[in-house]
Amino acid sequence: MKNIWRTQEDVTTVPLDATVRFLISFKSDLDLLRSSPWTFDKALLLLAATNSRVDPLTITLDTQNSWVRVRCIPPIFLTLIIGEKLGNYLGSFVMVDRGLNEDYLGSFLRIRVGLKISETLKRCVTLRLATDEPAKQYEIEYEQLPFFCLYCARLDHVGLSCELK
């Protein structure tokens, strides 16, 4: 188990129910949630931090933090404010990546977003960046996306169990 989580410290895994939930304890404080999404065989693993005072079976596992790129936005609009608005449109805003130079300059805006696994992934966003210009669609790219349903674009199942199939 140490190799899977890339740690030298002890890792303990205890099943909490028949097939779905496990309690994974680390001897050290690894910041695993920051490096999510975690997958096993390209299937999504939902992780949540807890402590000994919380019953792990009561924790709601319905959101996955992921990096999202919004491409082709003019450089003047690569800002924290635009990133926060886009992040809240796509899910729940976590942060905007400021890059190596602590600026937002580049060919895309990279946003950390909490995605509800039961909601449809969005393929693009329509924005009107200036009042004298028409609205345009901007492509969304998800980083390290696990398997998801190609019928309904949700993360909580794959195609074989989809209602839309």
GULUMLO-220626 format. One record per atom (N, C-alpha, C, O): residue number from 1; residue in one letter; atom name; x, z, y. Coordinates in pm, whole numbers, plus 50000, padded with zeros to 5 digits. Example, Ala and Ser with C-alpha at 12.3 -4.5 7.8 and 13.67 -1.06 7.14 Angstrom:
[keti 1 a N [51319 50780 49431]]
[keti 1 a CA [51230 50780 49550]]
[keti 1 a C [51320 50780 49670]]
[keti 1 a O [51424 50846 49668]]
[keti 2 s N [51285 50708 49775]]
[keti 2 s CA [51367 50714 49894]]
[keti 2 s C [51290 50787 50003]]
[keti 2 s O [51341 50804 50114]]
//
This chain:
[keti 1 m N [50081 50000 49880]]
[keti 1 m CA [50000 50000 50000]]
[keti 1 m C [50085 50000 50126]]
[keti 1 m O [50043 49945 50228]]
[keti 2 k N [50202 50060 50122]]
[keti 2 k CA [50287 50064 50241]]
[keti 2 k C [50322 49924 50289]]
[keti 2 k O [50325 49899 50410]]
[keti 3 n N [50347 49833 50195]]
[keti 3 n CA [50385 49696 50231]]
[keti 3 n C [50272 49622 50301]]
[keti 3 n O [50295 49546 50394]]
[keti 4 i N [50150 49644 50257]]
[keti 4 i CA [50036 49576 50317]]
[keti 4 i C [50023 49613 50464]]
[keti 4 i O [49998 49526 50548]]
[keti 5 w N [50041 49740 50496]]
[keti 5 w CA [50022 49788 50633]]
[keti 5 w C [50153 49788 50713]]
[keti 5 w O [50155 49830 50828]]
[keti 6 r N [50261 49740 50652]]
[keti 6 r CA [50392 49730 50718]]
[keti 6 r C [50439 49863 50776]]
[keti 6 r O [50472 49874 50894]]
[keti 7 t N [50441 49963 50690]]
[keti 7 t CA [50487 50096 50731]]
[keti 7 t C [50575 50155 50622]]
[keti 7 t O [50562 50121 50505]]
[keti 8 q N [50665 50244 50662]]
[keti 8 q CA [50748 50317 50567]]
[keti 8 q C [50683 50449 50528]]
[keti 8 q O [50725 50514 50432]]
[keti 9 e N [50581 50490 50602]]
[keti 9 e CA [50513 50618 50581]]
[keti 9 e C [50412 50607 50466]]
[keti 9 e O [50375 50497 50424]]
[keti 10 d N [50369 50723 50416]]
[keti 10 d CA [50270 50727 50309]]
[keti 10 d C [50133 50680 50357]]
[keti 10 d O [50092 50709 50469]]
[keti 11 v N [50064 50606 50270]]
[keti 11 v CA [49929 50558 50297]]
[keti 11 v C [49841 50601 50181]]
[keti 11 v O [49876 50579 50064]]
[keti 12 t N [49727 50662 50212]]
[keti 12 t CA [49634 50707 50110]]
[keti 12 t C [49503 50633 50126]]
[keti 12 t O [49451 50621 50237]]
[keti 13 t N [49449 50581 50015]]
[keti 13 t CA [49321 50510 50018]]
[keti 13 t C [49224 50578 49924]]
[keti 13 t O [49255 50601 49807]]
[keti 14 v N [49104 50611 49977]]
[keti 14 v CA [49001 50679 49898]]
[keti 14 v C [48871 50599 49912]]
[keti 14 v O [48827 50575 50024]]
[keti 15 p N [48808 50556 49800]]
[keti 15 p CA [48679 50487 49811]]
[keti 15 p C [48571 50585 49856]]
[keti 15 p O [48562 50697 49806]]
[keti 16 l N [48488 50541 49951]]
[keti 16 l CA [48380 50627 50002]]
[keti 16 l C [48245 50595 49939]]
[keti 16 l O [48159 50683 49928]]
[keti 17 d N [48226 50472 49898]]
[keti 17 d CA [48103 50435 49828]]
[keti 17 d C [48138 50330 49722]]
[keti 17 d O [48255 50303 49698]]
[keti 18 a N [48037 50273 49660]]
[keti 18 a CA [48059 50188 49543]]
[keti 18 a C [48155 50071 49568]]
[keti 18 a O [48247 50050 49490]]
[keti 19 t N [48134 49994 49675]]
[keti 19 t CA [48216 49874 49691]]
[keti 19 t C [48259 49842 49833]]
[keti 19 t O [48345 49757 49852]]
[keti 20 v N [48203 49906 49932]]
[keti 20 v CA [48221 49857 50068]]
[keti 20 v C [48318 49936 50153]]
[keti 20 v O [48400 49876 50222]]
[keti 21 r N [48312 50067 50152]]
[keti 21 r CA [48390 50148 50246]]
[keti 21 r C [48501 50227 50178]]
[keti 21 r O [48487 50279 50068]]
[keti 22 f N [48615 50233 50251]]
[keti 22 f CA [48729 50310 50206]]
[keti 22 f C [48780 50391 50324]]
[keti 22 f O [48772 50348 50439]]
[keti 23 l N [48832 50509 50294]]
[keti 23 l CA [48901 50589 50394]]
[keti 23 l C [49049 50569 50370]]
[keti 23 l O [49102 50602 50264]]
[keti 24 i N [49117 50514 50472]]
[keti 24 i CA [49261 50488 50462]]
[keti 24 i C [49330 50582 50559]]
[keti 24 i O [49304 50578 50680]]
[keti 25 s N [49417 50666 50506]]
[keti 25 s CA [49488 50765 50589]]
[keti 25 s C [49635 50729 50596]]
[keti 25 s O [49698 50694 50496]]
[keti 26 f N [49688 50737 50718]]
[keti 26 f CA [49829 50709 50743]]
[keti 26 f C [49897 50838 50786]]
[keti 26 f O [49842 50917 50862]]
[keti 27 k N [50018 50859 50736]]
[keti 27 k CA [50092 50978 50772]]
[keti 27 k C [50132 50975 50920]]
[keti 27 k O [50134 51079 50987]]
[keti 28 s N [50164 50856 50970]]
[keti 28 s CA [50202 50842 51111]]
[keti 28 s C [50089 50776 51188]]
[keti 28 s O [49995 50722 51129]]
[keti 29 d N [50098 50779 51319]]
[keti 29 d CA [49998 50716 51405]]
[keti 29 d C [50033 50569 51426]]
[keti 29 d O [50102 50535 51522]]
[keti 30 l N [49988 50485 51338]]
[keti 30 l CA [50008 50341 51355]]
[keti 30 l C [49897 50289 51444]]
[keti 30 l O [49782 50333 51435]]
[keti 31 d N [49929 50196 51529]]
[keti 31 d CA [49828 50138 51617]]
[keti 31 d C [49771 50012 51552]]
[keti 31 d O [49790 49901 51602]]
[keti 32 l N [49702 50031 51440]]
[keti 32 l CA [49649 49919 51364]]
[keti 32 l C [49536 49847 51435]]
[keti 32 l O [49520 49726 51420]]
[keti 33 l N [49457 49921 51512]]
[keti 33 l CA [49343 49859 51577]]
[keti 33 l C [49388 49758 51683]]
[keti 33 l O [49318 49660 51709]]
[keti 34 r N [49502 49781 51742]]
[keti 34 r CA [49552 49690 51845]]
[keti 34 r C [49592 49555 51787]]
[keti 34 r O [49582 49453 51854]]
[keti 35 s N [49637 49554 51662]]
[keti 35 s CA [49683 49430 51601]]
[keti 35 s C [49577 49363 51513]]
[keti 35 s O [49610 49275 51433]]
[keti 36 s N [49453 49402 51528]]
[keti 36 s CA [49346 49339 51451]]
[keti 36 s C [49319 49199 51505]]
[keti 36 s O [49361 49172 51618]]
[keti 37 p N [49252 49111 51435]]
[keti 37 p CA [49173 49139 51317]]
[keti 37 p C [49258 49147 51190]]
[keti 37 p O [49358 49076 51174]]
[keti 38 w N [49217 49235 51103]]
[keti 38 w CA [49280 49250 50973]]
[keti 38 w C [49196 49177 50870]]
[keti 38 w O [49073 49181 50874]]
[keti 39 t N [49264 49111 50777]]
[keti 39 t CA [49194 49038 50673]]
[keti 39 t C [49259 49065 50538]]
[keti 39 t O [49376 49105 50531]]
[keti 40 f N [49183 49042 50434]]
[keti 40 f CA [49236 49041 50298]]
[keti 40 f C [49183 48914 50234]]
[keti 40 f O [49062 48899 50219]]
[keti 41 d N [49271 48824 50197]]
[keti 41 d CA [49231 48694 50144]]
[keti 41 d C [49140 48619 50242]]
[keti 41 d O [49044 48554 50200]]
[keti 42 k N [49170 48629 50369]]
[keti 42 k CA [49093 48568 50479]]
[keti 42 k C [48953 48626 50497]]
[keti 42 k O [48874 48573 50574]]
[keti 43 a N [48922 48735 50425]]
[keti 43 a CA [48795 48806 50445]]
[keti 43 a C [48820 48919 50545]]
[keti 43 a O [48923 48986 50539]]
[keti 44 l N [48728 48939 50635]]
[keti 44 l CA [48743 49036 50743]]
[keti 44 l C [48741 49179 50693]]
[keti 44 l O [48656 49217 50612]]
[keti 45 l N [48837 49259 50740]]
[keti 45 l CA [48838 49403 50717]]
[keti 45 l C [48807 49470 50850]]
[keti 45 l O [48881 49453 50947]]
[keti 46 l N [48700 49545 50856]]
[keti 46 l CA [48665 49617 50979]]
[keti 46 l C [48727 49756 50973]]
[keti 46 l O [48708 49829 50876]]
[keti 47 l N [48802 49792 51078]]
[keti 47 l CA [48870 49920 51084]]
[keti 47 l C [48818 50000 51203]]
[keti 47 l O [48780 49943 51305]]
[keti 48 a N [48817 50131 51189]]
[keti 48 a CA [48780 50219 51300]]
[keti 48 a C [48864 50346 51290]]
[keti 48 a O [48891 50396 51180]]
[keti 49 a N [48905 50396 51405]]
[keti 49 a CA [48980 50521 51408]]
[keti 49 a C [48882 50638 51397]]
[keti 49 a O [48770 50631 51448]]
[keti 50 t N [48925 50743 51330]]
[keti 50 t CA [48841 50861 51315]]
[keti 50 t C [48931 50984 51305]]
[keti 50 t O [49054 50973 51309]]
[keti 51 n N [48869 51098 51293]]
[keti 51 n CA [48945 51221 51270]]
[keti 51 n C [48870 51304 51167]]
[keti 51 n O [48765 51264 51118]]
[keti 52 s N [48925 51419 51133]]
[keti 52 s CA [48869 51501 51025]]
[keti 52 s C [48734 51563 51060]]
[keti 52 s O [48665 51612 50970]]
[keti 53 r N [48694 51562 51186]]
[keti 53 r CA [48565 51621 51226]]
[keti 53 r C [48448 51523 51215]]
[keti 53 r O [48333 51561 51233]]
[keti 54 v N [48477 51396 51184]]
[keti 54 v CA [48373 51293 51178]]
[keti 54 v C [48355 51249 51034]]
[keti 54 v O [48452 51223 50963]]
[keti 55 d N [48231 51239 50991]]
[keti 55 d CA [48200 51186 50858]]
[keti 55 d C [48222 51035 50863]]
[keti 55 d O [48151 50966 50937]]
[keti 56 p N [48317 50982 50786]]
[keti 56 p CA [48347 50838 50794]]
[keti 56 p C [48228 50749 50757]]
[keti 56 p O [48223 50633 50800]]
[keti 57 l N [48133 50799 50679]]
[keti 57 l CA [48016 50718 50644]]
[keti 57 l C [47920 50701 50760]]
[keti 57 l O [47831 50616 50754]]
[keti 58 t N [47936 50779 50867]]
[keti 58 t CA [47847 50767 50983]]
[keti 58 t C [47902 50671 51089]]
[keti 58 t O [47834 50643 51188]]
[keti 59 i N [48023 50623 51071]]
[keti 59 i CA [48083 50532 51168]]
[keti 59 i C [48023 50392 51152]]
[keti 59 i O [48018 50338 51041]]
[keti 60 t N [47977 50336 51263]]
[keti 60 t CA [47920 50202 51260]]
[keti 60 t C [48032 50099 51265]]
[keti 60 t O [48114 50099 51357]]
[keti 61 l N [48036 50013 51166]]
[keti 61 l CA [48136 49907 51160]]
[keti 61 l C [48065 49774 51184]]
[keti 61 l O [48023 49707 51089]]
[keti 62 d N [48051 49736 51311]]
[keti 62 d CA [47979 49612 51343]]
[keti 62 d C [48050 49526 51446]]
[keti 62 d O [47998 49422 51487]]
[keti 63 t N [48169 49568 51488]]
[keti 63 t CA [48241 49495 51593]]
[keti 63 t C [48386 49475 51552]]
[keti 63 t O [48449 49565 51497]]
[keti 64 q N [48437 49356 51581]]
[keti 64 q CA [48576 49323 51551]]
[keti 64 q C [48643 49276 51680]]
[keti 64 q O [48597 49180 51742]]
[keti 65 n N [48751 49341 51719]]
[keti 65 n CA [48827 49297 51836]]
[keti 65 n C [48913 49177 51799]]
[keti 65 n O [48986 49180 51700]]
[keti 66 s N [48903 49072 51880]]
[keti 66 s CA [48979 48950 51856]]
[keti 66 s C [49028 48893 51988]]
[keti 66 s O [48970 48917 52094]]
[keti 67 w N [49135 48816 51980]]
[keti 67 w CA [49183 48742 52096]]
[keti 67 w C [49111 48610 52104]]
[keti 67 w O [49096 48540 52003]]
[keti 68 v N [49066 48576 52223]]
[keti 68 v CA [48993 48452 52248]]
[keti 68 v C [49063 48379 52362]]
[keti 68 v O [49103 48441 52461]]
[keti 69 r N [49077 48248 52348]]
[keti 69 r CA [49135 48166 52454]]
[keti 69 r C [49027 48076 52513]]
[keti 69 r O [48951 48012 52440]]
[keti 70 v N [49020 48074 52645]]
[keti 70 v CA [48931 47980 52714]]
[keti 70 v C [49024 47879 52781]]
[keti 70 v O [49103 47914 52869]]
[keti 71 r N [49013 47754 52739]]
[keti 71 r CA [49108 47650 52778]]
[keti 71 r C [49062 47570 52900]]
[keti 71 r O [48943 47564 52932]]
[keti 72 c N [49160 47511 52968]]
[keti 72 c CA [49141 47414 53077]]
[keti 72 c C [49077 47472 53203]]
[keti 72 c O [49025 47396 53285]]
[keti 73 i N [49080 47601 53221]]
[keti 73 i CA [49031 47660 53345]]
[keti 73 i C [49138 47637 53453]]
[keti 73 i O [49256 47659 53427]]
[keti 74 p N [49099 47594 53573]]
[keti 74 p CA [49198 47575 53680]]
[keti 74 p C [49276 47705 53706]]
[keti 74 p O [49219 47814 53700]]
[keti 75 p N [49406 47694 53734]]
[keti 75 p CA [49491 47813 53750]]
[keti 75 p C [49439 47915 53851]]
[keti 75 p O [49461 48035 53832]]
[keti 76 i N [49373 47872 53955]]
[keti 76 i CA [49323 47966 54056]]
[keti 76 i C [49218 48062 53999]]
[keti 76 i O [49195 48169 54055]]
[keti 77 f N [49155 48023 53887]]
[keti 77 f CA [49051 48106 53825]]
[keti 77 f C [49100 48184 53704]]
[keti 77 f O [49020 48246 53635]]
[keti 78 l N [49230 48182 53678]]
[keti 78 l CA [49288 48261 53568]]
[keti 78 l C [49311 48402 53619]]
[keti 78 l O [49424 48441 53649]]
[keti 79 t N [49203 48479 53630]]
[keti 79 t CA [49209 48612 53691]]
[keti 79 t C [49145 48716 53599]]
[keti 79 t O [49074 48683 53504]]
[keti 80 l N [49173 48841 53629]]
[keti 80 l CA [49113 48952 53556]]
[keti 80 l C [48961 48951 53570]]
[keti 80 l O [48890 48975 53473]]
[keti 81 i N [48910 48922 53689]]
[keti 81 i CA [48765 48924 53714]]
[keti 81 i C [48696 48818 53629]]
[keti 81 i O [48595 48847 53565]]
[keti 82 i N [48747 48695 53628]]
[keti 82 i CA [48689 48588 53545]]
[keti 82 i C [48702 48625 53398]]
[keti 82 i O [48609 48605 53320]]
[keti 83 g N [48818 48679 53358]]
[keti 83 g CA [48838 48720 53219]]
[keti 83 g C [48740 48827 53176]]
[keti 83 g O [48689 48823 53064]]
[keti 84 e N [48713 48924 53264]]
[keti 84 e CA [48619 49030 53232]]
[keti 84 e C [48477 48975 53216]]
[keti 84 e O [48405 49013 53124]]
[keti 85 k N [48437 48885 53305]]
[keti 85 k CA [48303 48825 53296]]
[keti 85 k C [48288 48742 53169]]
[keti 85 k O [48186 48749 53101]]
[keti 86 l N [48391 48663 53138]]
[keti 86 l CA [48387 48582 53015]]
[keti 86 l C [48388 48671 52891]]
[keti 86 l O [48315 48645 52795]]
[keti 87 g N [48469 48775 52894]]
[keti 87 g CA [48475 48868 52781]]
[keti 87 g C [48341 48934 52754]]
[keti 87 g O [48300 48947 52638]]
[keti 88 n N [48271 48975 52859]]
[keti 88 n CA [48139 49037 52842]]
[keti 88 n C [48034 48936 52799]]
[keti 88 n O [47936 48973 52735]]
[keti 89 y N [48051 48810 52834]]
[keti 89 y CA [47960 48705 52787]]
[keti 89 y C [47981 48679 52637]]
[keti 89 y O [47884 48661 52563]]
[keti 90 l N [48105 48678 52594]]
[keti 90 l CA [48136 48650 52454]]
[keti 90 l C [48112 48768 52362]]
[keti 90 l O [48087 48750 52243]]
[keti 91 g N [48117 48888 52415]]
[keti 91 g CA [48102 49011 52337]]
[keti 91 g C [48117 49128 52431]]
[keti 91 g O [48047 49137 52531]]
[keti 92 s N [48208 49219 52398]]
[keti 92 s CA [48238 49329 52489]]
[keti 92 s C [48385 49318 52531]]
[keti 92 s O [48475 49318 52447]]
[keti 93 f N [48407 49309 52661]]
[keti 93 f CA [48541 49291 52718]]
[keti 93 f C [48630 49409 52682]]
[keti 93 f O [48589 49525 52693]]
[keti 94 v N [48754 49379 52641]]
[keti 94 v CA [48854 49482 52613]]
[keti 94 v C [48967 49472 52715]]
[keti 94 v O [49000 49570 52782]]
[keti 95 m N [49028 49353 52725]]
[keti 95 m CA [49140 49335 52818]]
[keti 95 m C [49171 49187 52833]]
[keti 95 m O [49126 49104 52754]]
[keti 96 v N [49250 49154 52936]]
[keti 96 v CA [49302 49019 52955]]
[keti 96 v C [49453 49026 52935]]
[keti 96 v O [49519 49117 52986]]
[keti 97 d N [49506 48931 52861]]
[keti 97 d CA [49651 48924 52839]]
[keti 97 d C [49716 48871 52967]]
[keti 97 d O [49684 48761 53013]]
[keti 98 r N [49807 48948 53021]]
[keti 98 r CA [49872 48909 53147]]
[keti 98 r C [50000 48831 53124]]
[keti 98 r O [50064 48790 53221]]
[keti 99 g N [50041 48810 53001]]
[keti 99 g CA [50160 48731 52974]]
[keti 99 g C [50289 48806 52998]]
[keti 99 g O [50288 48924 53035]]
[keti 100 l N [50399 48738 52977]]
[keti 100 l CA [50531 48799 52989]]
[keti 100 l C [50566 48833 53133]]
[keti 100 l O [50637 48931 53157]]
[keti 101 n N [50519 48755 53229]]
[keti 101 n CA [50553 48776 53370]]
[keti 101 n C [50451 48863 53443]]
[keti 101 n O [50455 48874 53565]]
[keti 102 e N [50360 48924 53368]]
[keti 102 e CA [50254 49006 53427]]
[keti 102 e C [50164 48926 53521]]
[keti 102 e O [50110 48980 53617]]
[keti 103 d N [50150 48796 53492]]
[keti 103 d CA [50056 48714 53567]]
[keti 103 d C [49963 48644 53468]]
[keti 103 d O [49983 48655 53347]]
[keti 104 y N [49865 48576 53517]]
[keti 104 y CA [49768 48509 53431]]
[keti 104 y C [49794 48359 53422]]
[keti 104 y O [49712 48287 53366]]
[keti 105 l N [49906 48312 53474]]
[keti 105 l CA [49932 48168 53480]]
[keti 105 l C [49957 48112 53341]]
[keti 105 l O [50023 48174 53258]]
[keti 106 g N [49902 47994 53318]]
[keti 106 g CA [49917 47925 53191]]
[keti 106 g C [49810 47819 53180]]
[keti 106 g O [49744 47786 53278]]
[keti 107 s N [49793 47766 53061]]
[keti 107 s CA [49694 47661 53041]]
[keti 107 s C [49561 47717 52988]]
[keti 107 s O [49467 47640 52963]]
[keti 108 f N [49553 47848 52972]]
[keti 108 f CA [49429 47909 52923]]
[keti 108 f C [49424 48054 52965]]
[keti 108 f O [49525 48112 53006]]
[keti 109 l N [49305 48113 52954]]
[keti 109 l CA [49286 48256 52979]]
[keti 109 l C [49270 48323 52843]]
[keti 109 l O [49181 48285 52767]]
[keti 110 r N [49354 48420 52813]]
[keti 110 r CA [49351 48490 52683]]
[keti 110 r C [49287 48626 52702]]
[keti 110 r O [49336 48710 52778]]
[keti 111 i N [49175 48647 52630]]
[keti 111 i CA [49093 48766 52650]]
[keti 111 i C [49074 48837 52516]]
[keti 111 i O [49047 48773 52415]]
[keti 112 r N [49089 48969 52517]]
[keti 112 r CA [49060 49051 52398]]
[keti 112 r C [48913 49090 52408]]
[keti 112 r O [48870 49150 52506]]
[keti 113 v N [48836 49056 52305]]
[keti 113 v CA [48691 49073 52308]]
[keti 113 v C [48645 49143 52180]]
[keti 113 v O [48692 49112 52071]]
[keti 114 g N [48552 49237 52194]]
[keti 114 g CA [48485 49297 52079]]
[keti 114 g C [48370 49208 52039]]
[keti 114 g O [48271 49198 52111]]
[keti 115 l N [48382 49144 51924]]
[keti 115 l CA [48279 49051 51875]]
[keti 115 l C [48188 49122 51776]]
[keti 115 l O [48236 49179 51678]]
[keti 116 k N [48057 49120 51801]]
[keti 116 k CA [47961 49173 51704]]
[keti 116 k C [47959 49077 51585]]
[keti 116 k O [47937 48957 51602]]
[keti 117 i N [47981 49128 51466]]
[keti 117 i CA [47992 49040 51349]]
[keti 117 i C [47858 48979 51310]]
[keti 117 i O [47854 48882 51235]]
[keti 118 s N [47747 49036 51360]]
[keti 118 s CA [47615 48982 51326]]
[keti 118 s C [47564 48881 51430]]
[keti 118 s O [47452 48832 51417]]
[keti 119 e N [47646 48851 51531]]
[keti 119 e CA [47607 48754 51634]]
[keti 119 e C [47685 48625 51617]]
[keti 119 e O [47797 48624 51566]]
[keti 120 t N [47625 48515 51660]]
[keti 120 t CA [47686 48383 51647]]
[keti 120 t C [47809 48370 51737]]
[keti 120 t O [47806 48409 51854]]
[keti 121 l N [47916 48315 51682]]
[keti 121 l CA [48035 48286 51761]]
[keti 121 l C [48003 48170 51855]]
[keti 121 l O [47937 48074 51816]]
[keti 122 k N [48048 48180 51978]]
[keti 122 k CA [48024 48074 52076]]
[keti 122 k C [48138 47975 52072]]
[keti 122 k O [48254 48013 52059]]
[keti 123 r N [48105 47846 52083]]
[keti 123 r CA [48206 47740 52078]]
[keti 123 r C [48259 47703 52216]]
[keti 123 r O [48371 47655 52230]]
[keti 124 c N [48177 47725 52317]]
[keti 124 c CA [48219 47691 52453]]
[keti 124 c C [48142 47778 52551]]
[keti 124 c O [48046 47847 52514]]
[keti 125 v N [48184 47774 52676]]
[keti 125 v CA [48117 47848 52781]]
[keti 125 v C [48099 47751 52898]]
[keti 125 v O [48188 47672 52929]]
[keti 126 t N [47982 47756 52961]]
[keti 126 t CA [47954 47671 53076]]
[keti 126 t C [47973 47752 53203]]
[keti 126 t O [47912 47857 53221]]
[keti 127 l N [48060 47702 53291]]
[keti 127 l CA [48092 47772 53415]]
[keti 127 l C [48080 47679 53534]]
[keti 127 l O [48112 47561 53527]]
[keti 128 r N [48034 47735 53643]]
[keti 128 r CA [48040 47667 53772]]
[keti 128 r C [48138 47749 53855]]
[keti 128 r O [48105 47857 53904]]
[keti 129 l N [48257 47697 53870]]
[keti 129 l CA [48364 47771 53936]]
[keti 129 l C [48364 47757 54088]]
[keti 129 l O [48424 47838 54158]]
[keti 130 a N [48297 47655 54138]]
[keti 130 a CA [48286 47636 54283]]
[keti 130 a C [48145 47585 54315]]
[keti 130 a O [48087 47510 54236]]
[keti 131 t N [48091 47626 54428]]
[keti 131 t CA [47953 47589 54463]]
[keti 131 t C [47937 47440 54487]]
[keti 131 t O [47827 47387 54471]]
[keti 132 d N [48043 47373 54525]]
[keti 132 d CA [48034 47229 54553]]
[keti 132 d C [48068 47143 54432]]
[keti 132 d O [48079 47021 54445]]
[keti 133 e N [48085 47203 54316]]
[keti 133 e CA [48116 47129 54194]]
[keti 133 e C [48008 47153 54089]]
[keti 133 e O [47946 47259 54087]]
[keti 134 p N [47986 47056 54001]]
[keti 134 p CA [47890 47077 53892]]
[keti 134 p C [47947 47174 53788]]
[keti 134 p O [48068 47193 53779]]
[keti 135 a N [47859 47233 53711]]
[keti 135 a CA [47903 47322 53602]]
[keti 135 a C [47974 47239 53495]]
[keti 135 a O [47937 47125 53469]]
[keti 136 k N [48077 47299 53434]]
[keti 136 k CA [48152 47233 53328]]
[keti 136 k C [48159 47323 53205]]
[keti 136 k O [48150 47446 53215]]
[keti 137 q N [48175 47260 53090]]
[keti 137 q CA [48192 47337 52968]]
[keti 137 q C [48342 47354 52940]]
[keti 137 q O [48421 47260 52954]]
[keti 138 y N [48378 47476 52899]]
[keti 138 y CA [48515 47508 52865]]
[keti 138 y C [48520 47554 52720]]
[keti 138 y O [48441 47638 52677]]
[keti 139 e N [48614 47497 52646]]
[keti 139 e CA [48628 47524 52503]]
[keti 139 e C [48679 47665 52478]]
[keti 139 e O [48763 47716 52552]]
[keti 140 i N [48628 47727 52373]]
[keti 140 i CA [48672 47860 52332]]
[keti 140 i C [48746 47847 52200]]
[keti 140 i O [48701 47778 52108]]
[keti 141 e N [48861 47913 52192]]
[keti 141 e CA [48941 47913 52071]]
[keti 141 e C [48962 48058 52028]]
[keti 141 e O [49009 48140 52106]]
[keti 142 y N [48928 48088 51904]]
[keti 142 y CA [48945 48223 51850]]
[keti 142 y C [49077 48229 51773]]
[keti 142 y O [49106 48141 51692]]
[keti 143 e N [49156 48332 51799]]
[keti 143 e CA [49284 48348 51729]]
[keti 143 e C [49264 48425 51598]]
[keti 143 e O [49188 48522 51594]]
[keti 144 q N [49331 48382 51494]]
[keti 144 q CA [49331 48448 51363]]
[keti 144 q C [49191 48479 51314]]
[keti 144 q O [49163 48590 51269]]
[keti 145 l N [49104 48383 51323]]
[keti 145 l CA [48966 48403 51280]]
[keti 145 l C [48958 48408 51127]]
[keti 145 l O [49011 48319 51060]]
[keti 146 p N [48893 48510 51072]]
[keti 146 p CA [48878 48518 50926]]
[keti 146 p C [48770 48419 50881]]
[keti 146 p O [48713 48346 50962]]
[keti 147 f N [48743 48418 50750]]
[keti 147 f CA [48633 48336 50700]]
[keti 147 f C [48505 48376 50773]]
[keti 147 f O [48484 48494 50801]]
[keti 148 f N [48421 48279 50802]]
[keti 148 f CA [48291 48305 50863]]
[keti 148 f C [48194 48201 50811]]
[keti 148 f O [48235 48105 50746]]
[keti 149 c N [48067 48219 50839]]
[keti 149 c CA [47964 48128 50789]]
[keti 149 c C [47965 47999 50871]]
[keti 149 c O [47953 48004 50994]]
[keti 150 l N [47978 47887 50805]]
[keti 150 l CA [47978 47758 50875]]
[keti 150 l C [47837 47711 50908]]
[keti 150 l O [47820 47616 50985]]
[keti 151 y N [47735 47775 50853]]
[keti 151 y CA [47596 47739 50884]]
[keti 151 y C [47551 47804 51014]]
[keti 151 y O [47490 47738 51099]]
[keti 152 c N [47580 47933 51031]]
[keti 152 c CA [47529 48006 51148]]
[keti 152 c C [47639 48062 51239]]
[keti 152 c O [47609 48121 51342]]
[keti 153 a N [47766 48043 51202]]
[keti 153 a CA [47882 48087 51281]]
[keti 153 a C [47887 48238 51305]]
[keti 153 a O [47925 48283 51413]]
[keti 154 r N [47849 48315 51202]]
[keti 154 r CA [47859 48461 51211]]
[keti 154 r C [47970 48510 51119]]
[keti 154 r O [48007 48444 51022]]
[keti 155 l N [48024 48628 51153]]
[keti 155 l CA [48136 48685 51077]]
[keti 155 l C [48093 48777 50963]]
[keti 155 l O [48176 48814 50881]]
[keti 156 d N [47965 48814 50956]]
[keti 156 d CA [47922 48915 50859]]
[keti 156 d C [47891 48860 50720]]
[keti 156 d O [47852 48936 50631]]
[keti 157 h N [47906 48730 50700]]
[keti 157 h CA [47885 48671 50568]]
[keti 157 h C [47948 48531 50567]]
[keti 157 h O [47991 48480 50670]]
[keti 158 v N [47951 48470 50449]]
[keti 158 v CA [47994 48331 50437]]
[keti 158 v C [47875 48248 50389]]
[keti 158 v O [47770 48304 50357]]
[keti 159 g N [47891 48119 50385]]
[keti 159 g CA [47781 48026 50363]]
[keti 159 g C [47689 48049 50245]]
[keti 159 g O [47570 48021 50255]]
[keti 160 l N [47740 48098 50134]]
[keti 160 l CA [47658 48112 50014]]
[keti 160 l C [47541 48209 50034]]
[keti 160 l O [47436 48194 49971]]
[keti 161 s N [47557 48308 50120]]
[keti 161 s CA [47451 48407 50140]]
[keti 161 s C [47378 48389 50273]]
[keti 161 s O [47313 48483 50319]]
[keti 162 c N [47387 48273 50335]]
[keti 162 c CA [47327 48251 50466]]
[keti 162 c C [47178 48216 50453]]
[keti 162 c O [47138 48138 50366]]
[keti 163 e N [47097 48274 50541]]
[keti 163 e CA [46953 48245 50545]]
[keti 163 e C [46926 48103 50590]]
[keti 163 e O [46824 48045 50552]]
[keti 164 l N [47014 48045 50671]]
[keti 164 l CA [46994 47911 50726]]
[keti 164 l C [47029 47800 50629]]
[keti 164 l O [46997 47684 50654]]
[keti 165 k N [47094 47834 50519]]
[keti 165 k CA [47137 47734 50422]]
[keti 165 k C [47020 47665 50358]]
[keti 165 k O [47039 47577 50273]]
//
